[in-house]
Amino acid sequence: MKKLAKREEQIMHVLWEIGPSFVKEIIEQWPEPKPHYNSVSTMVRILETKGFIGHEAFGKSHRYFPIVTKDQYKKKSVDDLLGNFFNNSPTEMLTYFAKKEKINEDELQAIIKMIKNKE
């Protein structure tokens, strides 16, 4: 699975959030300034070529839907982050976040509790 460009990820987030959508509906979910219809239409076709989305035809219109789930993409992204920056070590990643104050003790305790409950 390929890494998506920022705009492509934005489209995927819309589709994951609201489900099957026409290009016009995708644009409606976009924050201001909204992109041009043709730009989004092109990105949607690229996402389809990459295998991230599919479509249903309604005459000349197409309604697009995600093929790749948010969890599948999230797993791939986290695995890439872990491998590329933290030597595949969740401990190194958590240590980094703790040192940068991106995670606090209460959050770490919640993670420990979740791990213990999973066992």
N, C-alpha and C positions, 0 to 999 in steps of 0.2 A: 504494500500500500504506500502510495506516494504522500509526501508532505504537501499540504495545500498552501497556496498563497493566502494572504490576509483576507482579501475580498472573497475568495472561494470559501474560506472558513465562515465568513459572515453569512453567505448564502446557505451553507450547510446548517448553521445554527438556526436560521429562520425555518428551514424545512424540518429540522428536528423539533423545533418549538411548536409550529402550527400545522405540520403535516403537509400533505400534497397541496401544491400551490401553483398558480399561474405566475408568470414573470411579473405581472402588474401587482399581484398580492405580495410577492417577495419584496418589491420596491416599497410598497406601503409600510412594511415593517422596518425599513432602513431609517436610521436617524438622518436628520438634515445635515448637510445638503444631500439630497437623494441623488443617486447616480442616474445616468441616462438609461432609458429603456434598452437601447441597443447594446450598451456595455454589459448590463446584467444578462441579457439574452445570450450574448457571446460567452460570458463566464459560465452560464448554465450549460450550454452545449459542450464546453470544455470539461466541465464536471461529469457530464454524461459520457464523454469519450474516455475519461479517466476511470470510469466505472463506479463513481460515487453516487450517481443518481440515475433514475430511469424516468420515462414519461408515458403518459396516456394521451392519445390523440383525440381531440374533440374538433373535428373538422380541420381547420387550419391552425387551431390553437393547441397548445400542449400544456398539460398539467404535470408538474415534476414532483417526484417523490424520492426520498433517500433510499439508497440500497445499502450503504454502509451506515451502521448505527453509530450513535454518539459514543457508546461504550467501546465499540471496536476502534474508532478513531482516537478516543482518549487513551486506550491501552497502547496503541501504536506510538502516540505522541510521548507518553510517559516513558515507555520502553526506550525510545530514541533519546530522550533527555537523560535518563538514567545511564544509558550506555555511552553517550557522547561526552557527558560532563562529570559523571560520578562513578566511573569504572564499574558499572552495573551493581553498585552498592547502595541499597536504600539507606543504610546507616550514614554513609557519606552525604547523601542528599539531605537527610533530616538534620545532620550536624550543620550543614551549610545554612539551612533555613533557620536553625536555632541561633547560629552566630550572627546572621543578618537580621535577627529579630522579626522574622516572618512567621514564626510559630512560637507560642508561649508555653509555659509549663502546664497550664490547664489543658491546652490542646494536646500536648504530648501525653498527659495522663489519660485523656480520652482515647488516644490511639492505643496506649498500653492496655486499657480496659477492653477495647474492642478485640485486640489480639488475644487476650486471655479468654474472653467469652467465645471466641471462635474455636479454641482448642477442645 
